[in-house]
Every structure is written in C-alpha cells, then in structure tokens.
C-alpha cells in the first residue's frame, strides 16, 4: 500500500505536453511508493482551481499536484493565465493545509521549450512527498 495518496489536476490544453508530464509524474510516484489517484483532467490551466479545491477537501487525499503547459501565443494571454492560476493554486494549499505543488510551465515559452520541461511532472511529485514528510515532523 502506498504511503501517500496524491490527487492530480492535469490541463488538457497542450495535452501533447501535459500527457508526457503526467507519465513522468506516474513514474516518479512509483519510485517513491505513492499513489496518484484520482487524476482529474480540466480544459486548461485557468480551470484548475475548482478541481484542486474538490481534491484538497477530500480527507483521503494527502496532497495535490498540478500539471499544465502555457505556451506563448500572439498576445499576453499566457501571462494572465499563469499569474491568476498560480495565485489561486498557492491559495488552495494554504486554505486546505495540504501541499499543492505547481507543475505549470510557462509563460513565455514555445512548444519546443514546453517539451523540454516535461520533467516538471516528476519534480512536483517529489516536492509533494518532501512536503508531506516534513509535515510529519511538525
């Protein structure tokens, strides 16, 4: 049985990137003997906070990871999305007293740069586990 249960919120926008991030997250979870379940897919990064809130409110979830890739377009939309989502994601961690790790890459990156950052999926799982272990001692 896994030591921790981690919920995941994954953006479907730029899924060619986020699906690979999710695979990296699952591999890291297996190495660290943690379970990622459930996995909630949302349309985009801006849509993450509600799903995070639902997962963080569950007593059987120890932490939540987020996975998203915000790629630059012709406007500054990417900056607005990341700025607003990152703030709400951080707020969820404080509101529910649980780690909510930020696995959203961008803004200001190309699709190629996003593909180079898929290891963020593993990094957020490792960060969640580190936080959980440190909280055990408090």
Secondary structure, 3 states (H helix, E strand, C coil): CCCCEEEEEEECCCHHHHHHHHHHHHHHHHHHCCEEEEEEEECCHHHHHHHHHHHHCCCCCCEEEEEEEEECCCCCHHHHHHHHHHHHHHHHHHHHCCEEECCEEEEEECHHHHHHCCCHHHHHHHHHHHHHHHHHCC
